[in-house]
Amino acid sequence: MSKKIFLSFWLVFCLPFTVFAQYFYTPPLLVPCASNAPEIVSVSAVLIDAQTGALLYSKNPDEEISPASLTKLMTLHLLMKEIEEGRASYDEIIPITGKSWAQSQPPRSSLMFLAPGQTVTLREIMMGLAIPSGNDAAMAAALRFAPSMEDFAVLMTEEARRMGLAVTRFTEASGISEYNMTTAAEFAFFCRQYIKLHPQSLKDFHSVPVFSYPLADNVPPALRGNPQTITQYNRNSLLKTFPGVDGLKTGYIDEAGYNIALTAQRNSTRFIAVILGAPANPGGSRIRDEDSTRLLTWAFENFKTVRPVINMIENVRLWKGKANSAELQLSQSADFTSPVGRADNLWYEIIIPKPLTAPLTAGAHAGWLVFYDEHGELSRTPLVTARPYAKGNIFKRLWHSILLLFNKR
């Protein structure tokens, strides 16, 4: 059996039985390109199309690894959720207690340099989480929304479960603990939801190159002449070196090695990559960035997101119903991932495999919207009924039964 045939068989038949299959799927159309993926050094990785969720690359996707400071993305998600639901605001002042002072954090912590007597807003705390990856910022955020760090970690894990993450769990909000845990598949799934829920976060936080703190407004009046501002740069160096990268977050602890949750967009195509477990040695961050560059370069060279324009979907014949036709709609977006070099000339057809017969509930499967190019089928999206359809009277049902019996359409 050839390598490509074996890979196709595995992706189509074996993949659904793996843990990460509940999050992602590789359409058969993409298998030939996906089989030519580059090798990377890091322990675990997943790369997906952010729009369609198509799985383009995976290596040990279910291996449990501590996320390190990638944890702060879940912290930020909870903060944004509180703001969006009206329980907090970007401009509110966050208390700085002794537990959230920079000097109170564990050795080797990354910091935004919170100190006694400062005045800091929630937006600044979030900048301190996203850019210099401050563990003191994580503590301040946790204590604003929960009685203790442990209580906030419970909220983080509960949110992970609500979002559909089965393995991901947290013991604190900064990522310094090796007992925080995730997988590349689950974290890529989380990042896809995060970007959909908070698209502005890429511009407002994750692609901001530099963060300076404290400024004059943050310190008591007597210190404003010299607030001892510290300027720090975004830990994600790919923001400067790889065109299109605009997020998300890096992380490191000894137990996990170097991690990154990464996203990049060119034209209408956005990819998300999660890379975990680059070596925990002085060259580990370089290896992580090289793996990231290798995967994203390969992805943009081989795949693209297609966002087709669809004209009005015509009603189809309805049998044995009060109505004579049924209105159909797409059950999901018709966007799909295509190999580069295909889908330049598109057309589609509606396929209804069997007669639609009343009664039907709203959302009942009716058929497919299938896209083609000159080389063949590219994608198919389910069509469902737009509303319920009641059965017709007995005479209409009998007559339609006769017509269907003789296959008269």
C-alpha positions as CSV (number, residue, x, y, z in Angstrom):
1,M,0.0,0.0,0.0
2,S,1.5,3.4,-1.0
3,K,2.1,6.1,1.5
4,K,-0.6,8.3,0.1
5,I,-3.2,5.6,0.0
6,F,-2.4,4.6,3.5
7,L,-2.6,8.2,4.7
8,S,-6.0,8.6,2.9
9,F,-7.3,5.5,4.5
10,W,-6.1,6.5,8.0
11,L,-7.5,10.0,7.7
12,V,-10.9,8.9,6.5
13,F,-11.5,5.8,8.5
14,C,-9.2,5.8,11.6
15,L,-9.1,9.5,12.3
16,P,-12.7,9.7,13.6
17,F,-11.8,7.3,16.4
18,T,-9.0,9.5,17.8
19,V,-9.6,12.0,20.6
20,F,-8.9,15.1,18.5
21,A,-11.3,14.0,15.7
22,Q,-14.1,15.6,17.7
23,Y,-12.4,18.9,17.0
24,F,-11.1,18.7,13.4
25,Y,-11.3,16.8,10.2
26,T,-9.1,16.7,7.1
27,P,-11.4,16.7,4.0
28,P,-10.2,14.0,1.5
29,L,-9.6,16.7,-1.1
30,L,-6.7,18.0,1.1
31,V,-5.1,14.7,1.9
32,P,-2.5,14.8,-1.0
33,C,-1.3,18.2,0.1
34,A,-1.4,17.4,3.8
35,S,0.7,14.3,3.2
36,N,3.6,16.5,2.1
37,A,3.8,18.4,5.4
38,P,7.3,19.4,6.7
39,E,8.9,17.8,9.7
40,I,9.2,19.8,12.9
41,V,11.3,19.3,16.1
42,S,8.6,20.3,18.7
43,V,6.8,17.5,20.5
44,S,3.3,18.3,19.4
45,A,1.5,20.6,16.9
46,V,-1.8,21.2,15.1
47,L,-2.4,23.6,12.2
48,I,-5.9,24.4,11.0
49,D,-7.8,26.7,8.7
50,A,-9.3,29.2,11.1
51,Q,-12.5,29.8,9.0
52,T,-13.4,26.2,8.1
53,G,-11.7,24.2,10.9
54,A,-10.0,21.9,8.3
55,L,-7.1,20.1,9.9
56,L,-4.0,20.5,7.7
57,Y,-1.2,19.3,10.0
58,S,-0.9,17.3,13.3
59,K,1.8,15.8,15.3
60,N,1.0,14.1,18.6
61,P,-2.2,16.2,18.8
62,D,-3.5,14.4,21.9
63,E,-0.3,14.5,24.0
64,E,-0.9,16.3,27.3
65,I,1.5,19.2,27.8
66,S,1.5,22.1,30.1
67,P,0.5,25.2,28.1
68,A,2.8,27.5,30.2
69,S,1.8,31.2,29.5
70,L,-0.6,30.1,26.8
71,T,-2.8,29.8,29.9
72,K,-3.1,33.6,29.8
73,L,-5.3,33.3,26.7
74,M,-8.0,31.6,28.8
75,T,-7.5,34.2,31.5
76,L,-8.0,36.9,28.8
77,H,-11.0,35.1,27.4
78,L,-12.7,35.2,30.8
79,L,-11.9,38.9,31.3
80,M,-13.3,39.8,27.9
81,K,-16.4,37.7,28.6
82,E,-16.9,39.6,31.9
83,I,-16.6,42.9,30.0
84,E,-18.9,41.8,27.1
85,E,-21.6,40.6,29.6
86,G,-21.5,43.9,31.5
87,R,-19.9,42.8,34.7
88,A,-16.6,44.7,34.2
89,S,-15.2,47.5,32.0
90,Y,-11.9,48.1,30.4
91,D,-11.5,51.4,32.3
92,E,-12.3,50.2,35.8
93,I,-9.5,50.4,38.3
94,I,-8.1,47.0,39.5
95,P,-6.9,46.7,43.1
96,I,-3.3,45.8,43.5
97,T,-2.9,43.7,46.6
98,G,0.3,42.3,48.1
99,K,-0.3,39.0,46.3
100,S,-0.2,40.8,42.9
101,W,2.9,42.9,43.4
102,A,5.7,42.0,41.1
103,Q,8.0,41.2,44.0
104,S,5.5,38.6,45.3
105,Q,5.6,36.4,42.1
106,P,7.7,33.2,41.9
107,P,11.3,33.4,40.8
108,R,11.9,33.8,37.0
109,S,8.4,35.1,36.5
110,S,7.6,37.4,33.6
111,L,6.2,40.6,34.9
112,M,4.4,43.8,34.0
113,F,5.9,45.3,37.3
114,L,2.9,46.0,39.5
115,A,3.8,47.7,42.7
116,P,2.2,49.2,45.9
117,G,0.4,52.4,45.4
118,Q,-0.1,52.1,41.6
119,T,-3.4,52.8,39.9
120,V,-4.0,50.4,37.0
121,T,-7.0,49.8,34.7
122,L,-8.3,46.4,33.5
123,R,-7.2,47.3,30.0
124,E,-3.7,47.8,31.2
125,I,-3.8,44.5,33.1
126,M,-4.9,42.8,29.9
127,M,-2.1,44.5,28.0
128,G,0.3,43.3,30.7
129,L,-1.0,39.7,30.2
130,A,-0.8,39.8,26.4
131,I,2.5,41.5,25.7
132,P,5.1,41.0,28.5
133,S,3.1,38.0,29.8
134,G,3.0,39.3,33.4
135,N,2.4,36.8,36.1
136,D,1.6,39.7,38.4
137,A,-1.1,40.8,35.9
138,A,-2.6,37.3,36.0
139,M,-2.8,37.4,39.8
140,A,-4.4,40.9,39.8
141,A,-6.9,39.7,37.2
142,A,-7.8,36.5,39.1
143,L,-8.3,38.4,42.4
144,R,-10.6,40.9,40.7
145,F,-13.0,38.2,39.6
146,A,-12.7,35.5,42.3
147,P,-11.9,35.3,46.0
148,S,-8.6,33.4,45.4
149,M,-6.4,32.2,42.6
150,E,-7.7,28.7,43.2
151,D,-11.3,29.8,42.8
152,F,-10.4,31.6,39.5
153,A,-8.7,28.5,38.2
154,V,-11.9,26.6,38.9
155,L,-13.7,29.1,36.7
156,M,-11.1,28.6,34.0
157,T,-11.5,24.8,34.0
158,E,-15.3,25.1,34.0
159,E,-15.1,27.4,31.0
160,A,-12.9,25.0,29.2
161,R,-15.5,22.3,29.7
162,R,-18.3,24.6,28.6
163,M,-16.3,25.3,25.4
164,G,-16.0,21.6,24.7
165,L,-12.4,20.9,25.9
166,A,-12.3,17.5,27.6
167,V,-8.6,17.5,28.8
168,T,-7.6,21.1,29.3
169,R,-7.5,22.1,33.0
170,F,-6.0,24.9,35.1
171,T,-4.7,25.3,38.6
172,E,-3.8,29.0,38.3
173,A,-4.1,31.9,35.8
174,S,-0.5,32.7,34.7
175,G,0.8,29.4,33.4
176,I,3.7,29.0,35.7
177,S,2.4,25.8,37.1
178,E,3.2,22.5,35.4
179,Y,-0.2,21.2,36.6
180,N,-2.0,23.3,34.0
181,M,-2.6,20.9,31.1
182,T,-3.8,20.9,27.5
183,T,-3.2,19.3,24.1
184,A,-2.3,20.9,20.8
185,A,-5.7,19.8,19.4
186,E,-7.7,21.2,22.2
187,F,-5.8,24.4,22.4
188,A,-6.2,25.0,18.6
189,F,-9.9,24.4,19.0
190,F,-9.9,26.9,21.9
191,C,-8.0,29.5,19.8
192,R,-10.4,29.2,17.0
193,Q,-13.3,30.0,19.3
194,Y,-11.3,32.7,21.0
195,I,-10.7,34.5,17.7
196,K,-14.3,34.2,16.6
197,L,-15.5,35.5,20.0
198,H,-12.9,38.3,20.3
199,P,-11.6,39.2,16.8
200,Q,-10.6,42.7,18.0
201,S,-8.3,41.2,20.5
202,L,-5.7,40.5,17.8
203,K,-5.4,44.2,17.0
204,D,-6.0,45.5,20.5
205,F,-3.7,43.2,22.4
206,H,-1.9,40.3,20.6
207,S,-0.2,42.2,17.8
208,V,0.8,45.2,19.9
209,P,4.6,45.3,19.6
210,V,5.5,47.1,22.8
211,F,4.2,47.8,26.3
212,S,5.5,50.5,28.7
213,Y,4.6,50.5,32.4
214,P,4.2,52.2,34.8
215,L,3.5,55.6,33.2
216,A,3.0,58.8,35.2
217,D,-0.7,58.2,35.5
218,N,-0.1,54.8,37.2
219,V,2.0,56.1,40.1
220,P,1.3,58.4,43.1
221,P,1.7,62.1,42.4
222,A,5.0,62.3,44.2
223,L,6.6,59.9,41.7
224,R,5.1,61.2,38.5
225,G,8.3,63.1,37.6
226,N,10.1,59.8,37.4
227,P,7.7,56.8,37.3
228,Q,10.5,54.5,36.4
229,T,8.8,53.2,33.3
230,I,9.9,49.8,32.0
231,T,9.5,49.1,28.3
232,Q,9.0,45.5,27.2
233,Y,8.5,44.0,23.8
234,N,5.9,41.4,22.6
235,R,7.3,37.9,23.3
236,N,6.0,36.8,19.9
237,S,9.0,37.5,17.7
238,L,7.1,36.2,14.6
239,L,5.1,39.4,14.6
240,K,8.2,41.0,13.1
241,T,9.6,38.2,11.0
242,F,6.6,36.4,9.4
243,P,4.3,38.5,7.2
244,G,0.7,38.1,8.3
245,V,1.2,37.0,11.9
246,D,-1.0,39.0,14.3
247,G,-1.2,36.8,17.4
248,L,-1.5,35.1,19.7
249,K,0.8,34.1,22.6
250,T,4.1,32.4,23.6
251,G,4.9,30.4,26.7
252,Y,7.7,28.7,28.5
253,I,8.3,26.6,31.6
254,D,11.0,24.1,32.2
255,E,8.5,21.2,32.4
256,A,6.9,22.0,29.0
257,G,9.6,23.6,27.0
258,Y,8.7,26.4,24.5
259,N,5.1,26.8,23.3
260,I,3.3,29.1,21.0
261,A,-0.3,29.6,19.9
262,L,0.0,31.4,16.6
263,T,-2.3,32.9,13.9
264,A,-1.5,34.6,10.6
265,Q,-3.7,36.0,7.8
266,R,-2.9,36.7,4.2
267,N,-5.8,37.9,2.0
268,S,-8.9,35.9,3.0
269,T,-7.0,33.0,4.5
270,R,-6.2,32.7,8.2
271,F,-4.4,29.8,9.8
272,I,-4.0,28.9,13.5
273,A,-1.1,26.8,14.7
274,V,-0.4,25.5,18.2
275,I,3.1,24.2,18.8
276,L,4.0,22.6,22.1
277,G,7.2,21.3,23.5
278,A,10.1,22.8,21.7
279,P,13.2,21.9,23.6
280,A,13.7,23.4,27.1
281,N,17.2,24.6,26.3
282,P,18.8,27.9,25.2
283,G,18.0,27.2,21.6
284,G,14.4,26.2,22.3
285,S,12.8,29.5,21.4
286,R,14.6,29.5,18.1
287,I,13.5,26.0,17.3
288,R,9.9,26.9,18.2
289,D,10.0,29.9,15.8
290,E,11.6,27.8,13.1
291,D,8.9,25.1,13.4
292,S,6.3,27.9,13.3
293,T,7.8,29.5,10.2
294,R,8.1,26.1,8.5
295,L,4.5,25.2,9.1
296,L,2.9,28.5,8.2
297,T,5.0,28.9,5.1
298,W,4.0,25.4,4.0
299,A,0.3,26.1,4.8
300,F,0.2,29.4,2.8
301,E,2.0,27.7,-0.2
302,N,-0.5,24.8,-0.3
303,F,-3.9,25.9,1.0
304,K,-6.4,28.7,0.8
305,T,-9.8,29.5,2.2
306,V,-12.5,29.8,-0.4
307,R,-15.6,32.0,0.5
308,P,-18.0,31.3,-2.4
309,V,-20.8,33.7,-3.3
310,I,-24.2,31.9,-3.4
311,N,-27.2,33.1,-5.2
312,M,-30.7,32.5,-3.7
313,I,-31.3,28.8,-3.2
314,E,-34.5,27.9,-5.0
315,N,-37.4,26.1,-3.3
316,V,-37.7,22.4,-4.0
317,R,-40.7,20.2,-4.6
318,L,-42.5,19.0,-1.4
319,W,-44.5,15.9,-1.5
320,K,-47.6,15.0,0.7
321,G,-47.5,18.4,2.4
322,K,-49.9,21.3,2.8
323,A,-47.3,23.4,0.9
324,N,-46.1,22.4,-2.6
325,S,-42.5,23.4,-2.1
326,A,-40.0,23.7,0.7
327,E,-37.6,26.5,1.4
328,L,-34.0,25.3,2.1
329,Q,-31.0,26.9,3.7
330,L,-27.4,26.0,4.5
331,S,-26.9,24.3,7.8
332,Q,-23.4,25.9,8.1
333,S,-21.1,28.2,6.2
334,A,-20.3,27.1,2.6
335,D,-16.7,28.3,3.0
336,F,-14.1,25.6,2.5
337,T,-10.4,25.0,2.3
338,S,-9.0,24.3,-1.1
339,P,-5.5,23.3,-2.4
340,V,-3.8,26.3,-3.9
341,G,-4.3,26.2,-7.7
342,R,-7.9,25.0,-7.5
343,A,-11.3,26.7,-7.0
344,D,-10.4,29.5,-9.4
345,N,-13.5,28.9,-11.5
346,L,-16.4,27.7,-9.4
347,W,-19.9,26.5,-10.0
348,Y,-22.4,24.7,-7.8
349,E,-25.5,22.5,-8.0
350,I,-28.2,21.5,-5.5
351,I,-28.5,17.8,-5.0
352,I,-31.7,16.4,-3.4
353,P,-31.0,12.6,-3.2
354,K,-34.6,11.6,-2.4
355,P,-38.1,13.2,-2.6
356,L,-38.8,15.6,0.3
357,T,-41.9,14.2,2.0
358,A,-44.0,16.0,4.7
359,P,-44.2,16.2,7.6
360,L,-40.8,17.8,8.1
361,T,-39.3,19.6,11.1
362,A,-37.3,22.8,10.7
363,G,-33.7,21.9,10.1
364,A,-34.4,18.5,8.6
365,H,-31.7,17.3,6.2
366,A,-32.8,17.7,2.6
367,G,-29.7,17.5,0.4
368,W,-26.4,19.1,-0.5
369,L,-25.0,22.2,-2.1
370,V,-22.0,20.9,-4.0
371,F,-19.2,23.1,-5.4
372,Y,-17.1,22.0,-8.4
373,D,-14.2,23.3,-10.5
374,E,-12.9,21.9,-13.8
375,H,-11.1,19.1,-11.9
376,G,-14.2,17.9,-10.0
377,E,-16.0,18.2,-6.7
378,L,-14.4,20.6,-4.1
379,S,-16.9,20.6,-1.2
380,R,-20.5,19.9,-0.2
381,T,-22.5,21.7,2.4
382,P,-25.7,20.2,4.0
383,L,-29.0,21.8,3.0
384,V,-31.8,21.7,5.6
385,T,-35.4,22.9,5.7
386,A,-35.8,26.5,6.7
387,R,-39.1,25.9,8.7
388,P,-41.5,23.0,9.6
389,Y,-43.8,21.6,6.9
390,A,-47.1,19.9,7.9
391,K,-48.6,17.0,6.0
392,G,-51.4,17.7,3.6
393,N,-54.9,16.2,3.6
394,I,-55.5,12.6,3.0
395,F,-56.5,13.1,-0.7
396,K,-53.3,15.0,-1.5
397,R,-51.2,12.4,0.3
398,L,-52.8,9.5,-1.6
399,W,-52.4,11.3,-4.9
400,H,-48.7,12.0,-4.2
401,S,-48.2,8.4,-3.2
402,I,-49.4,7.3,-6.6
403,L,-47.2,9.8,-8.4
404,L,-44.2,8.7,-6.4
405,L,-45.0,5.1,-7.0
406,F,-44.7,5.7,-10.7
407,N,-41.7,8.1,-10.2
408,K,-43.6,11.0,-11.8
409,R,-41.9,14.2,-10.8
